Amino acid sequence: MSSQASEVLVDVVGSTMIITLNRAAKRNAVNRSMAETIADALDRLDETRHLATGVITGAGGNFCAGMDLTEFVRGIRPSLPGRGFAGVTERARRSH
């Protein structure tokens, strides 16, 4: 089952959630909307009992080039309060 915005694809296969950064043309550089979508997916991973594992991967042969510098120069950061860069670096997974 795929969901979310096209910049981030979220699939569930059995008990695993696969989060795919899907901006291959930008080497999967993370922007603010991607960070929000990733954080939402990780919240869903935490809240769904049958999901045991989460995997973050990148489309197009690249994992992630880091932050989207186009947004950075405009003052937009892909960091969320309490979640950090891309919604993943500051908070550990909550256990069930």
Buried (B, 14 or more C-beta within 10 A) or exposed (E): EEEBEEBBBBBBEEEEBBBBBBBEEBBBBBBBBBBBBBBBBBBBBBEEEEBEEBEBEBBBEBEBBEBBEEBBEEEBBBBBEEBBBBBBEEBEEEEE
